[in-house]
């Protein structure tokens, strides 16, 4: 016995509704979720995929121009800024002003940050990146180092092109970083604010972070497209990300700063810290 036409229509409509609300609902996209690796030292690192992005800002400072395309090879980056507890593990004197085991290192000069990278590499049986006589970085080594300026901005942006990794509204910075308006004039334990889209914490504020690059205001006019490593000469090293005493403007993804306290702790600011990176290994360990 054939089903009446109007009943067929009703059944088809019910099936369509079921498909829309249940069977055909879009599954959660996990492709953009960060992959987190725990190192032999127990430190969490985020696997940063290779790719290209537009570096710089047309509306920022003069040293942020011109906006230019940059291609970055895959690498790993510390999920959090290096904390005081990790520094002391390697028997390196902690110069931090704001003492707390879970606070980021502060008042750290560039060479001591590089020494920590080497000590952390040795502790895991990896090749050191820094020659401690010349401070030249071996980018082919499999150990830890400071990020290039391009790697840092690429990781901070995490696929975004807005002023911040969370958008363009500076009023939302309170949820994502410690800066002059909410820090109470001090650093705070890492990981308390919302991470960026790739799962990296405190990329905006808390402490400004050393990069490997020497600083040149006009470097973007001559920067190569593939994995730029900064100028060959300079008297200052690049800082990125803003700090507890920074304005919202200075916490933008593209904001550039520099500091002369390369090897003198007495000159180092209590608003300066760092995080480590390493090149992506050929045979990575399992996920956390």
C-alpha positions in Angstrom: 0.0 0.0 0.0 1.5 3.3 -1.1 2.0 6.2 1.4 -0.2 9.3 0.8 1.8 12.1 -0.7 1.2 14.6 2.1 2.5 12.0 4.6 5.6 11.5 2.5 6.1 15.3 2.6 5.8 15.3 6.4 8.2 12.4 6.8 10.7 14.0 4.5 10.5 17.3 6.4 11.1 15.5 9.8 14.1 13.7 8.3 15.4 17.0 7.0 15.1 18.6 10.5 16.8 15.6 12.1 19.7 15.9 9.7 20.0 19.6 10.2 20.0 19.5 14.0 21.7 16.2 14.6 23.2 14.1 11.8 24.5 17.0 9.7 25.7 19.3 12.5 29.3 20.4 11.8 31.8 18.5 13.8 34.3 20.4 16.0 37.3 21.6 14.1 40.4 20.3 15.9 42.9 21.2 13.2 43.6 24.6 14.8 44.1 23.4 18.3 47.6 23.6 19.6 49.7 20.5 19.8 51.5 20.5 23.1 54.8 18.6 23.7 56.3 18.0 27.1 60.1 18.0 26.9 62.5 15.8 28.9 62.8 18.6 31.4 59.0 18.6 31.9 58.5 21.9 30.1 55.5 22.4 27.9 56.2 23.5 24.3 53.7 24.3 21.5 54.4 22.9 18.1 54.3 25.9 15.7 53.5 24.9 12.2 55.4 26.4 9.3 53.7 29.0 7.1 53.7 32.5 5.8 52.3 35.8 7.2 52.4 39.5 6.7 54.9 40.9 9.2 54.7 44.4 10.6 52.1 47.1 10.7 51.2 49.9 8.4 49.6 51.9 11.2 52.3 51.3 13.9 55.7 52.8 14.5 58.1 53.7 11.6 60.2 50.6 12.4 57.2 48.3 11.8 57.1 49.2 8.1 57.0 48.2 5.4 54.6 45.3 6.0 56.2 42.3 4.2 55.6 38.7 3.6 57.6 36.2 5.7 57.8 32.4 5.5 58.6 30.5 8.7 59.9 27.0 9.1 58.2 24.8 11.8 59.6 25.2 15.3 58.7 24.6 18.9 58.0 27.4 21.4 57.7 27.4 25.2 54.1 27.6 26.1 54.9 29.9 29.0 57.6 32.5 29.7 60.6 30.9 31.5 59.8 31.0 35.2 62.2 31.5 38.1 62.0 27.9 39.2 63.3 26.6 35.9 66.2 29.1 35.9 67.4 27.9 39.3 67.3 24.3 38.2 70.4 25.0 36.2 72.2 26.7 39.1 72.1 30.1 37.4 71.7 33.1 39.8 68.2 34.5 39.6 68.3 38.3 39.2 64.5 38.8 39.3 63.1 41.7 41.2 59.6 40.3 41.6 60.5 37.0 43.4 58.0 34.2 43.0 58.8 30.6 41.7 56.0 30.8 39.2 56.6 34.3 38.0 58.5 34.9 34.8 62.2 35.7 35.1 62.7 39.4 35.0 65.7 41.7 35.1 67.5 39.2 32.9 70.1 40.3 30.4 70.4 38.8 26.9 73.5 36.7 27.4 72.2 35.1 30.6 69.1 34.1 28.7 71.3 32.5 26.0 73.3 30.7 28.7 70.1 29.3 30.1 69.2 28.0 26.6 72.6 26.3 26.4 72.2 24.7 29.9 68.8 23.5 29.1 70.1 21.9 25.9 72.9 20.1 27.7 70.5 18.8 30.3 68.5 17.1 27.6 71.5 15.8 25.6 71.0 18.3 22.8 73.5 20.4 20.9 74.0 23.9 22.2 73.0 26.7 19.9 75.2 29.5 21.3 78.9 30.0 21.2 79.5 31.6 24.6 82.6 33.4 23.3 81.0 35.1 20.3 77.3 34.6 21.1 76.7 33.5 17.5 73.7 31.3 17.2 73.9 28.0 15.3 70.4 27.7 13.9 71.1 24.2 12.7 71.7 22.9 16.2 68.8 20.9 17.8 69.0 22.6 21.1 67.3 25.6 22.6 67.7 29.3 21.6 65.8 32.5 21.7 63.2 33.1 18.9 64.0 35.2 15.9 61.9 38.3 15.8 60.0 36.9 12.9 59.3 33.6 14.7 58.1 35.5 17.7 55.6 37.7 15.7 54.4 34.7 13.7 53.7 32.7 16.9 52.1 35.7 18.6 49.7 36.4 15.7 48.8 32.7 15.5 47.1 33.1 12.1 45.6 36.5 12.9 46.2 39.8 11.1 44.7 42.1 13.7 46.4 44.4 16.2 46.4 41.7 18.8 46.0 37.9 18.6 42.5 38.3 20.0 41.4 41.1 17.7 41.7 44.8 17.3 39.9 46.0 20.5 42.5 47.1 23.0 39.8 47.0 25.7 40.0 43.2 25.6 43.6 43.2 26.6 42.7 42.9 30.2 41.6 39.3 29.6 44.8 38.4 27.7 47.8 40.0 29.3 49.3 41.9 32.3 50.0 45.5 31.3 50.0 48.9 33.0 46.3 49.1 33.5 45.9 45.8 35.5 49.3 44.6 36.7 49.5 46.6 40.0 53.1 47.5 38.9 54.5 44.0 39.0 54.7 40.7 37.2 52.3 37.8 37.8 52.5 34.0 37.7 52.5 32.8 34.1 49.4 31.3 32.4 46.7 33.2 34.3 45.3 35.1 31.3 43.7 33.6 28.2 46.2 32.1 25.7 46.4 33.1 22.0 44.8 30.8 19.3 47.8 28.5 19.3 47.8 28.0 23.1 50.7 30.4 24.0 50.3 32.3 27.2 51.4 35.9 28.1 52.4 36.8 24.5 50.9 40.2 25.3 52.4 41.7 28.5 53.8 40.4 31.8 57.4 40.7 30.7 58.8 41.8 27.4 60.7 38.9 25.7 64.2 38.8 24.3 64.6 37.7 20.7 67.8 36.5 19.1 67.9 39.3 16.6 70.0 42.4 16.8 67.9 45.5 16.3 67.8 47.8 13.3 65.0 50.3 12.8 65.1 49.9 9.0 65.6 46.1 8.9 62.2 45.4 7.3 63.3 47.2 4.2 65.9 44.5 3.6 64.6 41.5 5.4 64.6 38.2 3.4 61.3 36.4 3.0 62.5 33.0 4.2 63.3 32.7 8.0 64.8 36.1 8.5 67.4 36.2 11.3 67.9 40.0 11.7 70.8 42.3 10.8 74.4 41.1 11.2 75.4 44.2 13.2 73.9 46.3 16.0 74.3 47.4 19.6 70.9 46.3 20.9 68.8 43.2 20.9 65.1 43.0 20.0 62.3 42.8 22.6 58.8 41.8 21.9 55.4 41.5 23.5 55.2 44.4 26.0 55.3 44.0 29.8 53.6 44.8 33.1 54.5 48.4 32.8 53.6 48.8 29.1 50.7 50.6 27.5 48.2 48.6 25.5 49.8 50.0 22.3 53.2 48.5 23.2 51.6 45.1 23.7 50.5 44.8 20.0 51.6 41.8 18.0 53.7 44.0 15.6 55.2 46.4 18.2 59.0 46.4 18.2 61.3 47.5 21.0 65.0 47.0 21.8 67.3 47.2 24.8 71.1 47.6 25.3 71.4 45.3 28.4 72.9 42.5 26.3 75.5 41.4 28.9 75.0 43.7 31.9 72.5 42.6 34.6 72.8 46.0 36.2 71.2 47.6 33.1 68.5 45.0 32.8 65.0 46.0 33.4 62.6 44.2 35.7 60.2 44.2 32.8 62.3 41.9 30.6 62.2 38.1 30.4 62.2 35.5 27.7 60.9 32.1 26.4 62.8 29.5 24.4 62.3 27.8 21.0 64.0 25.0 19.2 63.8 23.8 15.6 61.2 21.1 15.0 62.9 17.7 15.3 62.6 15.1 12.5 61.2 12.6 14.9 59.1 14.4 17.6 57.9 12.6 20.7 54.3 11.8 21.4 51.8 14.5 22.4 51.3 15.4 26.0 
